[in-house]
């Protein structure tokens, strides 16, 4: 588990309505020109609870060692899964195959595990998809609190937006449509592929910098997984960690596990949701509007 990260600066007062935490090295970036978003847990809540599907599947597939309980296997699975959170799902399945092999079992192909997991997850989230399709749920019901306000504010400031997810691209595009997010991102929606070597969040970041001939310092990213935070910091960008409390959307509380993990990989700012979208952008961009 990640080492405990001490509290840095919590700002519960004006101009912020909620909690905003700044790392010691935070400094505004007046030159930000492009913005990258993760999808699940950062914007979308359609797949909220996905670990409750993946962990039991890992436990079911893992050969137990003598004296090992189901709870022991669940802890191992959770640590493996969350360590890879933010990467394409296939990497978690490669880890599962490796664990099966090291325990003396014969693993299936990681792609089989991935498709089996997606089938099980689809059963769990189908009611949310159907509720959006039928209009029983409003799109904002399944967005992290304040997401649309943030996206509208970024668009008002003429900043191009990109979406990159470890979830399969076909599902990301479907769910972005259902949530009314496609107009914000246009063709810049990217997700995992069965040929996992052809996609990564780092590839998306590299493409943004290359195609627009900009330095990494002009990139701003929002994410709730360590991969997009780490990749952004490695490129020289500014990273906002969304420690979203997915099970209690709008509570204003930070998920402490996410907070610790994301500060640990260099996040510049940590927020629970986007209730302070405009004030946060004013602080980051140093351009009150």
Protein Blocks (a to p, Z undefined) as FASTA:
>chain_A
ZZddddfbdcfbcfbfbdcdddfklccdfkbcbdcddfehplmmklgoklmmmmmmmmmm
pccdehiafklmmmmmmmmmmmmgoiafklmmmmmmmmmmmnopacddfklmmmmmmmmm
mmmmmmmmmmmmnomacfklmgcehklmmmmmmmmnopacddddfbdfklmmmmmmmnop
mmmnmmmcccddfblmlgcfklmmmmmmmmnopafklpccddfbfklmmmmmmnopacdd
dfddfklghklpacfklmmmmmmnopabdcfblmlmmmmmmmmnopaZZ
